[in-house]
């Protein structure tokens, strides 16, 4: 009698182990399938010039971009944050902006690093011409960033002979 009970307990343990193994296998297969569908299988897309719609690329075709940038995106951090006063309608405000420059390719990175003092001067001139009432809004910050890009590109064009900086990125923005 005791032997029969022992055999029943062993048989029940095997079925529980088998059930756990099956559940783990199903979870792994489902996870693998989900990862495949989420991460893979997308066709490269290109923008159709006629109507701006996205269309899949033909096999072996490269996206045709007339103004495609060549090189890896590299980021050059300004050594110090910019701290300056800006006038406002109610009172003057103190602003601190941390900036990084996005450049393409190592040669542009070296040019930007070599001319950091000139870039800092240009950015400080642009920043100090801002208005506190404008900098409170997102549109004002975007306008300041766009003006910064234009002025830095213009200054680098005069010095180096090409537009070294592609974007000016605000990595920190504090206004008191």
C-alpha positions in Angstrom: 0.0 0.0 0.0 2.8 2.4 0.9 4.6 1.5 -2.3 1.5 2.4 -4.4 1.2 5.8 -2.7 4.9 6.4 -3.3 4.5 5.6 -7.0 1.5 7.9 -7.3 3.4 10.8 -5.8 6.3 10.2 -8.1 4.0 10.0 -11.1 2.3 13.3 -10.1 5.6 15.0 -9.7 6.6 14.0 -13.3 3.4 15.4 -14.8 3.9 18.7 -12.9 7.5 19.0 -14.2 6.3 18.2 -17.7 3.6 20.9 -17.5 6.1 23.5 -16.3 8.5 22.6 -19.2 5.7 23.0 -21.7 4.6 26.3 -20.3 8.2 27.6 -20.4 8.6 26.4 -24.0 5.4 28.2 -25.1 6.5 31.4 -23.4 9.9 31.3 -25.1 8.4 30.6 -28.6 5.9 33.4 -28.1 8.6 35.8 -27.0 10.8 34.9 -29.9 8.0 35.4 -32.4 7.1 38.8 -30.8 10.7 39.9 -31.0 11.0 38.9 -34.7 7.9 40.8 -35.7 8.8 43.9 -33.7 12.5 44.1 -34.6 12.7 42.7 -38.0 11.0 42.5 -41.3 10.7 46.2 -42.1 11.4 47.2 -45.7 13.5 50.3 -46.2 11.3 53.3 -47.1 11.9 56.2 -49.4 10.0 59.5 -49.7 8.3 59.9 -53.0 9.2 63.4 -54.3 5.9 63.9 -56.1 3.5 63.7 -53.2 5.7 63.2 -50.1 4.3 59.7 -49.4 6.5 56.9 -48.1 7.0 54.0 -50.5 9.1 50.8 -50.1 12.5 50.8 -51.9 13.1 48.3 -54.7 15.6 45.5 -54.1 19.1 46.8 -54.3 18.0 50.4 -54.6 19.5 53.1 -52.3 17.5 56.0 -51.1 18.0 59.0 -53.5 18.7 62.1 -51.5 20.2 65.1 -53.2 21.4 66.7 -49.9 22.4 63.5 -48.1 24.9 64.1 -45.3 28.0 61.8 -45.4 29.8 60.7 -42.2 28.9 59.7 -38.8 27.1 62.1 -36.5 29.6 63.2 -33.8 28.9 65.5 -30.9 31.3 68.2 -29.7 30.5 69.5 -26.2 31.1 73.1 -25.3 33.5 73.2 -22.4 31.4 75.5 -20.2 27.7 76.3 -20.0 26.7 79.7 -21.3 25.5 82.0 -18.5 24.0 85.4 -19.4 21.3 88.0 -18.6 18.4 88.6 -20.8 15.9 91.5 -20.5 12.2 90.8 -19.9 9.1 92.8 -19.6 8.8 92.3 -15.9 12.4 91.9 -14.9 15.7 90.7 -16.3 16.4 87.0 -16.1 19.5 84.9 -15.7 19.8 82.0 -18.3 22.1 79.0 -18.3 22.4 76.9 -21.5 24.5 73.8 -22.0 25.3 73.3 -25.7 26.6 70.5 -27.9 27.3 70.7 -31.6 26.4 68.0 -34.0 29.0 67.5 -36.8 29.4 64.9 -39.5 32.7 63.1 -39.8 36.0 63.3 -37.8 37.4 66.1 -39.9 34.5 68.3 -39.1 34.8 67.3 -35.4 38.5 68.4 -35.4 37.6 71.7 -37.1 34.9 72.4 -34.5 37.2 71.6 -31.6 39.9 73.8 -33.0 37.6 76.8 -33.3 35.7 76.4 -30.0 36.5 80.0 -28.8 35.1 81.5 -32.0 32.0 79.3 -31.8 31.5 80.3 -28.1 31.8 83.9 -29.0 29.2 83.6 -31.8 26.8 81.7 -29.5 27.2 84.1 -26.7 26.4 87.0 -29.1 23.3 85.2 -30.3 22.1 84.2 -26.8 22.6 87.7 -25.3 20.4 89.2 -28.0 17.5 87.1 -26.9 14.4 88.3 -24.9 13.3 86.5 -21.7 9.6 86.7 -22.8 10.5 84.7 -25.9 12.6 82.2 -24.1 9.7 81.2 -21.9 8.0 79.5 -24.9 9.0 76.5 -26.8 8.8 78.4 -30.1 11.2 81.0 -28.7 13.7 78.3 -27.7 13.4 76.8 -31.2 13.9 80.1 -32.9 17.0 80.8 -30.7 18.4 77.3 -31.6 17.8 77.9 -35.3 19.4 81.3 -35.2 22.4 79.8 -33.4 22.8 77.2 -36.1 22.7 79.8 -38.9 25.2 82.1 -37.2 27.7 79.3 -36.3 27.5 77.9 -39.8 28.1 81.4 -41.2 31.1 82.0 -39.0 32.6 78.6 -39.8 32.0 79.2 -43.5 34.1 82.4 -43.2 36.9 80.7 -41.3 37.1 77.1 -42.6 35.4 77.5 -45.9 32.5 75.0 -45.2 29.6 74.6 -42.8 31.2 72.3 -40.2 28.3 72.3 -37.7 25.0 70.7 -38.7 23.0 71.3 -35.5 23.3 73.2 -32.2 21.7 71.2 -29.5 20.6 72.5 -26.1 21.4 69.8 -23.6 20.5 72.0 -20.6 18.3 75.1 -20.4 17.7 76.9 -17.1 16.1 80.3 -16.7 15.6 82.1 -13.4 
